[in-house]
Amino acid sequence: MAVALTGPRRVAPKPKQKIPDYLIYEIIDGKPIYYKGYRDVLTGKKTNTEIMGASGLQSIIVYYLTAMISRFIDEDRYTVLVSEPGVHINHRDNVSNDIAIFDQAVLPGSKISKKYVDVPPKIAIEVDIDADVESMTETGYIYKKTRKLLDFGVETVFWVLTEAQAVIVANKDRIETVDWNRDIMLMDGQPFNIGAYLQKKGIVVE
């Protein structure tokens, strides 16, 4: 005897597409944070190199800050790492910075290897957000990553945000947002002024 179905036939869910490890930008709280635009790579709209490259504006800001730091930094006291140095905080958190300034007593040459650095920089500098942060919002990501860096022992974290034309300056005591046209103290009495540098180079940011 035939039995009538009383409801719609259940369709088995499609298995989730595995996301390649090379699209992981960072790991925070044990969860992978992917590069911004990784979905376009999965659908074939872009290549992984297209989403991992920095814009011209981001690149010149990183160059300006790196060049400025190189003019005053005491090489006997500090080590400067650039090009997104990875920082291993613990087994659940691996993050990166655009520029990181380390006290040489904390990061002697003997501790630099092919692995992520596992000690805190004195200063961490970020230029924009390269991660896909849809699940936590940009503000949530900035605050979570900043707090982890500060708790790890970083003295000051700087976020340069090109869309807002502002710099977030965070330390243990306070977090403030400053117009990037103002002089902002980096360290050892040395200020930087991104707006002034871009104006000198004839770069207009809409």
N, C-alpha and C positions, 0 to 999 in steps of 0.2 A: 504494500500500500504506500502510495506516495505521500510524503509529508511536506506541507507548504512551509516555506521560509517565512518567519515572522518579522524579520528586520533586514536591513541592507547587508549585503555580503561585506565582510571586513577585508580590507585590502592591506596586505603587509606593508609596513613603511619601507621606503627605499633606504638602503644603507647610506650613512653619511659619507661624503667624499673625504678621503684621507687628505689632510693638509700636509704637504712636504715640510720637513724640518727647516729647510733653507728659508722658508717664509716666516719663521719665528724671529721676532725682533728682540723680545725680552721674555723673561719668566718672572711673574710676580705672584706671590702667594701660591706657588706651585702650579700656576696656570699659564699656558703660553699666551703671549701678546704678539699678534702678528703685525707685519708691516702694513702701513696704510696703503690700501689699494690691492691687498692680496686677493680679494675676490675677483678682480679683473684678470689676475694671473690664472686663477682656477678656471675661468670661463674662456681663456684664450684671447682676451681683448688686449692684454699687455704682457710683456715679458717681465721676469723678476728683476732684471737690470733697470727697466724703466721705472719701477716703483721704488727702487732702492737708491736712486740717484738724488742728489740734493739740487734745489733750484739755484739759479745764478745769484739770487739775493741771499739765500742761506749761505752759500759758499763764500761770498765776499765778506759777510759778517764774521764767519768763522776765521777767514784769513785776517781780517782787521784785528780781531781779538788775539789771535795767535801771534801776529807780528808785534802788537803792542806789548803783550806779555814778554816776548823774547827780548825787548829792549830794556826791561828793568829787572827781569828775574835773576836771582842769584843762583847760578848753576851749582854752587857748592852746597846750597841749602835745599833746593827744590828740583823736582823732576816733573816735566810737563809731558803729558800724553795727549795725542790728538787722533783724529780719524776714528771716532766712536770707540774709544777704549772700553772694553768690557770690565765690569766690576762684579765679582762674586761675593754677595753679601752672606748668603747661607745656602743650604741645600734647596730652599724654596724660592730664592730670589737671585736672579742674574739680570743686571741692568747695564745700560751703556750711557756714556756722556759724549758730547761733541769734543769738549776739552776738559781735562782733569789735571789739576796741579797738586802734586804730592810733596809732602815733607820727605826729604831724602832719608831722614832717620827712620821713617815709617816704611818707605819703599826704596831700599838700597838697590844697587844694580844687581845684586845676587838674587833678588826676588822677581826680577823681570824675566819672563819666559814666554813660551807660545800659549800659555794658559791665561785665563782671565786673572786680573789682579785681585787679590783677596784681602786687601787693606783699604781703608777709606782715604780718598783724596782730601786735601785741605779745602779745595775749591772745586766745585763741579759746575760746568756751564753747558746748558742745553740751548739749541737754536731751533725753535718750533718743535712740533710733535710729529715724529715719524711713525708712530704706532697707530694701529686701528683701535680706537678706544670707544667704539659705539656702545659697548656693554656697560661702560662706567662713566661716560662723558669726559670731555677734555679737562674740565675743572677737577673732576674726581681723580683722573689719572695723574694730573700735575701734583695734587696734594698727596696722593698715596705714595707716589714715587719719591717726592720731596721728603716726606716723613721717614720713609725707609732709609734714605741716604743720610738724613740728619741723625737718626737713631743709630746708624752704623758708625757715626763719628765724623761725618763731613761737617765742616764749620759753616760754610755758606754755599747755597745752591742758587744759581742764576738761571732764569728762563727768559730767553729773548723771544718775543712773540711778534712776528712780522705783521700779521693781520691787524693786531691792536697797536702796533708801533710802541710797544711797552716792554719793560723788563720787570719780571718778578724777582725780588730779592728775599731769600728765606734763610733764617738761621734759627737757633734754638729758642730765641726770645720772641721773634716776630716774623711775619710775612707781609711784605708791602709791594705794591705795584707802582712803578715809577715810569714817567714818560721818557722814551729813549732819547729825547732831545736834551735831557739834563745830564750833567756830569754825575756818574755813579761810581762810588768807591769800590774797587775790586779787592785790593789787598795792599798792605804795606804802604798806604798813603797814595796809591796809584789809581786815578780815576779813568773811566772810559766814557765815551759819548758817541753812540752809534749814529744818532741823527746827524751830528756835526760831520762825522766821517763820510756818510753817504752824500751829504750836501757837497762836500769838498770834491767827491768823485763824480758829481753831476748826476747822481742816481735819484730819481723821483719815485717814491713809493705811493701808489694810489690807495 
